[in-house]
Amino acid sequence: MRKPTLLTLLPAVAATLLLTGCYSREDMKSEGGAATTPTEVPPTEVPGAVAPRNTAAPTEATNALLTQVNVFLEVSGSMEGFMPKPGGGAENTRFQQHVAQFLSDVNRSPAVQQKQFFRIKEKPYRDSYQQLSGTVRGGIQEPAKSTDIPSVLDTLVSRYYQPGAVSVLISDFIYSPKNAGAIPYIKTDITDALNRAGRSDLAVSVYGFTSDFKGAFYPALKTAGAKRANCCDTDIPYYFWVLGPADAVRRFDAAVLSKQPAEQAHFGVTYPVPTSSLLSKFQNQGSWYYGDEGASKRAAGASYHTITVAEASAAQPVEFVLGLDLKALPALYQDVAYLKQNLQLIGQDTDAKIAQVFAATDQTRASSGPESGYTHFVKVRLTRLGKAARPLQVVLNDRRPAWVNQWTTKNDSNPNQSGTKTFALSSLVDGVQAVTTSEQDARPIFRIDLTLQPAR
């Protein structure tokens, strides 16, 4: 019989997708048996409708302390390789070092009022910070039985969801469908679990990490073969999922996870429009100037968004630079490669195109000019414009990062051959995306409105 793992199968009457520790929503109790209830929040702190991505700036309430963070750690048999017991000269894994530090960061964070820590076994057990950190460092003493992952997610968004609070689930997120015929329903089951509580402002941030792994590896499908002892020669992925209201997830990401060396994907999270300005004396070409009303009388530090072009042609092209301050966004949206692929320029009666996207350098940061206040720059080139003022928009589209598909495998029977991948990861993310982002409401990360006009 297979050792109980994160992937161990439940009876046929159970859901087809499994993670370690079987329980229902009512099983979310502390070790002593008392139900764990999230801290009540005064009605005045309950947010209204979900703010659009293009909010002008964070409000005072948006920057307030998080009321609560709940951290859940999977302690299944399949997680033992990340947390091997000490002894025999074995070194700690990167997972142990990383997660122990993360728990410490959460426990010490001044951005969070209350912290709660849980082990997910057959049901979640409330731990102290010291107890959970001890499990990470010292290894799993009693590996859990099987857990139904849709039930885990359903419980987190049903019982631990409140304004200003987030839940963090740490797991390898390896699925164990009953059979290959159940694989097409992974997305549906995850979507149903996250949607059951009807949280209209639900957001999920996914962080992917890799670690050395020292133990038995259990493939997701029984048909893939038996466990692989003494695995693995290749790194194995694990994940942090942050779930909660969109604004709370954004604030937690920024306060605790902004410097994590992880792959990232964010779903349903909203961000304020970054500070931006045209820069008339920075890497520009051609005859143009600020067209904003009163621009010549503005004080230092003012921002400009109207380009007045005196002349533009193939022989005399115009180039201008837009400075962006993206430091409030997650690292994913500051990555130059992501920006190059997903920044879009939308205009009318012009051939304006994005010519270059680049990040600030030591030289720009040390400059005495306005460019020193920006983290990124977008250079636009045009040779033609209309006879009247027209809108011009710089838009950062929200697209799933490539790493999700790159880390996905349909067969994890031999990690040393398949590499650093997780079974059906893209289907899991499909389920999240279906809940947090509708096709009718696909909003960009941000939109910068400019005006392009000819000189009179």
N, C-alpha and C positions, 0 to 999 in steps of 0.2 A: 504494500500500500504506500502511496506517495506520502511523504512527510507533509503535514499541513503547511501551506504557504499562502502567500498573497494570492496565489492563483488556484488554490484548492477548490474543487467543485462543490457546490451545494447540491442537495437533492434536486430531482427533476422539477419539483414545484417551485424552486427558487428562481430568481432572475438569472439570465444567462451570462451576465458579465460580473466577474467576481474579483474582489480585492480582499485581503485578509481581515477576519473578525466579523462574523455574522451578527447582525443586530437590527432592530427596528428603531423607528423614531423614538418610541417610548423607552428604549434602552439607554438613551443618552443620560446617564446618571453618574454621580460621583462614586468613588470606590465604596463609600459608606452607604450608598443606596439612595441618597437624596437627589432629587432632580436638580440639575445645574441650570439656573435661570439667568439669562443675561441681565446686566445692570439696567434698571429702568432709566430712561432718558426723559427729561422734562418735555412736555409737548412743544415748547417754544423752540426746541432743537430739531424737531422733525422737519426734514427738508421737504420742499414742494416738488414740483415737476422736475424731471431731469433737465439740467441745464444743457444747452447746445454746446458743441465743442468750441464754438467761437464766442465764449464769454469774454467780456472785455478785460477783466482782471479778477483774481481771486478776491472774494469778500473777506471780511474779518471772521465771519463764521466758518468760511471755507478753510482758513488757516488755524482754526482752533485745535486744541488737543483732541486726539482720538480718545473716545470714551473707553474702549476695550479692545484688546487683541487676544484671540484664542488660538493657540498653537497646538496642532494635532500631529503626532508622530506615529507612523505605521511601525508596528513591532512584530511583523510576520516572519515566518520562516525564510521567505525569499529576501528579507531585509537583513538577515544575519551576516551576509557577506560584506555589507557596508559597515556593520558594527561588530566585528569579531571580538571575542573575549580576549583580554590580555594574557600573555604567558608565552613561553617558548621563544622568547626573543622577537615575537611578532610586533611590527610597527603599527601605529594607528593608521587608519585609512584617511584619505583626504575628506571623505564624507564626515568622519568623526571630528576632524579638526574644524571643518567648515560649519557643520551644524552646531557643534558646541559653542563656537564663536557667535553664530546667529542667535542662539537662545540667550546668550549673555547680552548681546546687543538689544534684543527685545526687552529683557528683564531690566536693563539699565536705562532704556530710552525715556528721555524726558517728554517725548511727544505723545506718550501713551499713559492714560490715567491708571487703568487696571490691566493686569496681564493674567491669563489663565493658561495652564499647560495640561495636555492630555496625551496618554498612550491609547492608541486604537488597537485593542485586542478583539475578543469576541464582542465587546462593546467598548466605548470610550471610558477610560478611567482617569479621574482627575489626579494630577500629580502636582507637586511643588516644582519650582524651577530646579532646585537641587536634585530632586528625584529624576526628572526627565534628563537633565544634563548627565547624571550618573549612568543612566541607561545608554546614552550615546557613547560615553567614554568607556564604560565597562562591558558593553555588549548586552544582547537580549537574553535574559535569564530563562524566560518561558515563552517561546514563540507562539504567536496567536493562531487561532483557527481561521477558517476562511471568512472573508467579509465581502458583502455585496457593495461594490463601489457606487452604484446609483443610490443606495440607501445612505451611504456616507454623505454624498453631496446633497441629497434631499434633506438630511438632518441639519447640515451646516447652514443651508439657506432658509430652513424652516424655524429652527430653534435658536440659532446663534446670530441671526441677522437683525441688526438694529442700526439706527442712524449713528454715524460716527464710529462704527466698530467693524473689524474685519476678522475673518478666520483664515489661518494659514495651515494647509495640509501638506505634510512632507511625506513623500512616498516614491517608490519606483514606478507606480502607475502601470504595472504590467497586468493586462487583462487575461482572463482565462475563460473564454467562451466554452459552452458545453460541447460544441462541435463546430466544425467549419461552417455549417449552415447558419450559425448564429452571428457570424462576423458582420454581415450587412446591417445588423440591427444595433451595432455599438453606438453609432451616432444618435439613433432614435432614443435609446435608453438613457443616454446622458442628457439629451435635450429634455426628455420627460422629467427626469429627476430634478434638474435645475429649474424647470418651469412650473413644477407642481405647486409651489408656494406662491406663485404669481408676483414675484418681485420685479416691478417694472423698471427699477433702476439698477438691477444686478450688473456688476462688473467682475471680471476675472482677469488677473494677471498671472501668466505662466512663466516661470523661470526654470531653465534647464541647465543642469550641471552634470559633470561626470566625475567618477571616482574609481580608484583601484578597488577591487572586489576580491575578498578572500573567504570563499566558502562555497556552498552548493548553489548552483543556479538552476531554477526551475522554468523550463520553457512554458509559454502561455498555453499552447495546445497540447493535449495529451498525445495526439497523433504525431507530434514533433519528436517524441521520444522521452526517455527518462531524464531525471535530473543529471546535471553534470557536476560531479564532485571536484573539489579543488580548482574551482573556476576563479578568475578568468585571466587570460593573457592580455585581453583588451579592456579598456575602461567600460563601465556600465553607467547608463544615465540614471539620474534621480531628479525629482522636481519639487519646487515650491509652487503651490497654487494659493493665490490670495483671492478670497471671495468676500464680497460685501457691497454696500452701496457705492456707486461710481465715485463720489467725491472722497469717501473714506479710503477706498483702494488707492486712488491717486495720492492722497496724503501719506499713506503708509509706505507706498513705493518710494516716494521722495524722501521720507524721513529715515527709513531703515534699509531699503534695498537699492538705493540709487548708485552705490558703488560696488554692487555685487558683480563678480566676473562671470556673468551668466548669459546664455542665450535668452531672449525675451520675446513674449507675444502678449499683447494687451487687447482685451475685448470689452467694449462697453464703457471704457474709462474716458472721461472728458477732461479737457485741458484748456486753460485760458489761452487766448491769442498771444503769441510772443511779441515782445517789443520789437519794433522794426523801424527802419528809416532808409530812404535813399541817401547815398553818400556822393556828393557832387565833386569831391576832390580825391577820390580813391579809385584808382585803376579804371578811369573812365576814358571815353573816346568820343569825339564828335561835338557838335554844337547843341547843347541842351542846358537847362537850368531848372531850379525849383519853381514850380508853378503854383505852389500853395499860397493862398491869400495872406499877405503880410509876411511872407517868408524873409524878406530882406531886413525885417525889424525884429525877428525872433531872437530870443536869448540862446546862449549856448546850451546844448543838450536837447533842443527841440527836435522833433521827428518830422519827416517830410514824405509825402506819398503822391505828389503830382509831378509828372515829368513834362516839361514844355520843351519841344524840339524845334529848333530853328531851321534845321535842314537835315535830311536823311536820304541817302541813295546808295546804290551799290558801290559807287566811287567814294562816297563819304558816309560810311556806316556810323551808327550811334551805338555806343555801349555804355550802360550804367550799372551800378552795383547797389543791391539792396542788402543792408545789414540786418541780421536776425539774431536775437538773443534767445537761444534755445536751452539755456541751462536749467530751466524749470521742467523740461520734458525728460522722460526716461532715456536712457542711453541708446535704446533702439532708434529713437527719432532724432538723435544727435549724430548717428553714424553716417559718415559722408557717403558710403556706398548705398545705404538705404535712401538717403536724400536724392542721390543722383538717379536712382531708379524710380522714385515715387513723387518727386516734385514736378508739378505741372504748371505751365503758364497758359492762361486762357485770355484771349483778347479778340477784338474786332477791328477790321479794316487795318490790319498790320501784319507784318511777317515776323514780329518779335518772337524770339526763341531763347531758351536758357542756354547760354554758351558755356557756363562753368559753375560748379558748386564746390566750395572749399571751406575749410575750417580756419579759425583764427590761428595765428602763429605767434611766436614770441615777439616778432617785430610789430604785428598789429596790436597786440596787447600792450606793448610799451609805447605805442604811438601817442602823440599829443593830440591827434585828430579824433573825430567822433567814432572812427572805426574801432577804437580801443574798447568801446562798450558793447561789442557784438561778438558772439561765439562762432557765427557762420555767415557766409556771404554767397549771394546769388548774382551772377553776372548775366545780364540780358543784352542781346544784340538785335538790332533791327535796321532795315534799310528802307522801310516803307511805313507810312501811317496815313490815316484818313484825314479828311478836311475839317473834322470837328472832334471835340473831346470824346474819348471812348474809355470805358472801364478796362482795366487790366488786372488780372488776379494771379497771385502766386499761391498755389494750393498744394498742401502735402496730403496725398491720398493715403488712406489706411488700408494697407494690403498685408496679408499674412506673410511673415518672413520666411525665407527659403529654408531655414534650418528645420522647420517642422517636418517637411517632407523628407529632408535629408536624414533625419533621425528616425524615420519610420521604416519598419520592416513587416513583411507578412509572414516571416518565418524566423523565429528567434531560437531555433533548436541548437545552433552552434554560434554563440556570440563571437568566438575567435575568428569565424569566417565572415559573419554578417557585419561585424564592427560595432561601433558605438550607436546602437539603435534600440528603439522600444517598439514592441509589438503594437500595431494599430494606433500609433500615436496620432496620426492625422485624422482618423475617425473620431477619436476622443475630442480633438480640437474642433472638428466639424460640429459636434454636439454642443460645445460651448458657444461657438459662433452663431449657431442657429437661434439661440436664446437671446444673446446680447446684441446682435446686429441683424436687423431685417433688411432685405434687399431694397425695400421702399425707403428706408431711413439710413442708407449708407452715407455717413457723414465723414468729411475729411478730418484729419488731425487738427489742421488750422487752415485759415484762408486769409491772406493779406490782400486788401483792396487798394489798388493804385489807380491813378488816372493818367492817361496818355493823351496829350493834346499838342496841336501845332501852334507855333508862335503866331501871334496876330500881326 
